[in-house]
């Protein structure tokens, strides 16, 4: 597993591979795209109490708190189901808005279309309120098996 960004490489336990910066991002699902989207969140639900296991837990805040080793990112497409599948993941990094958190909408998301729907409704943005989409981070992480 490789990543073009030092922080992403550390969080994903991957090898830093700066040459991945040459990969064009932000064009998933286009005819010539070499990437697939990977949906990740900064401030997803965490375990509110030490020792608690929150089934909604997801995101980098949870990993940084030591609650788990995986942020539970979501694939945009997987082999055998997506005919345009690529093992190069274009990280779409999201952040729940204060409005979404205040209204109780923040929860674990398990599919691409829910992520995109939350972004369209303005409940998930890019970091710092920026537009949602490609972060420019590429992770090379081909799944070796798909379990049903």
N, C-alpha and C positions, 0 to 999 in steps of 0.2 A: 504494500500500500504506500502511495506517495501523495504529497500535497505540495502546492506551489507557495504556500504561505507558512511562515515559521510557527505562528500560533495554531493554525489548523493542524499542522503536522504534530505538534505537541498534544493537542486535545484528542486527536484521532489515533495517537501512537503510530504515526506514519513517518516515512522518510521524507525529508525536505528535498524537493526536486524543482528548483527554480525554472528549469527549462519548460515546465508545464505552463509558464506565463505566456508562451507562444500560442497556446490553444485559444481559439475564438470562443467567447462565452456570450450568453444572452440570446442565443438563437435556437434553443431547444425546439424540437418538433419541426424545424425547417428541413428541406430536402438535403441540404449540404451540412447540417449540423453534426459535429463530432462529439457532442456532449448530451448528457441526460441530466435533468434537474434533480437536485437533492434538496429537500426541504428541511431546514434546521431552524431552531429557535433559541434566542438568547435567554429570555426570561420566562420560560415555561413554568408550569407548576412544580413545586418542590415538596419535600417532606417537611411539614410544618413543625413537627416535634421530633427531637432526636430518637432514633429507633423506630419511628413510624414508617410504614411502607404505604406511600400514596400511589394508588394504581393510575392516577392521572399524571404522575411525574414524567417530565420530558424537558430536555434542553440543556444548554451549557451551564447555566447557573447551578443546576442540580449536580452536574459532574464536578464543577469547581468546589462545591460544598462537600464533596466526598460521598455523596449519596449513592452513586453508581459509577460504573466505568463507561457506560454508553449514554449518549444524549438522546437516543431513540429517534434518529433522523428518519425521514420518510423518502423512499425512492420515488422518482417520477415515473419510472418504468422498469420492468424486470425482464430478464431473458425468458423466452418462450411465450410471453404475453405481449410484449411491446416489440413490434417489428423494426422500430428505429432505435432499439436499445444500444447504449454505449457504456463501457465501463468507466468512462471519464465523467465524473459528477461535477456539475456546475452548481455550486452551493448558493441557494436562494436563502439568505439569512434573514429571519424575521424577528420582530419584537412586538409583543402584545402591547397595545396602547393602554393608557391609564383608564380610558373609558371602558374598554373591553374587560379589564381586570375588575373595575368597580361594578360592572353589571354582571359579574360572575361568568363571563364567556370563556375565560382562559381555562383550557383543558387540554388533555393529550389529543393530538390529531394524528390519524393513522393513514390518511390518503391525500393524494395530490389535489383533488378537486375541492376538498374542504379547506385546505390551505389557501388555494386561489380564491375561493369564495370569501373567506375571512379578510383577505387582502383587498378584494374589490369593495367590500363593505366598510373598509377603513379600520378594522379591528386589529389587523396585523400590518405593520409597516416595515420598511428597512430600518437598520439601526439608526437611532436618533431621530426617528420620524421621516427619514428619507423615503423616496418611493420604493416599493417592494419589487424585488427582482434579483438579478444576478449580483453577487457580491464580488465577482472576479476571482473567487477562490475555486481552484480545481483540485479535486481529490480523485486519484486513480485507485479504485477499489472494486474490482470485479467480484461479484458473488460467485462462489464455486458450486453452490447447490441451492435449489429452491425447495423449501419444505412446504407441503400443503397442510 
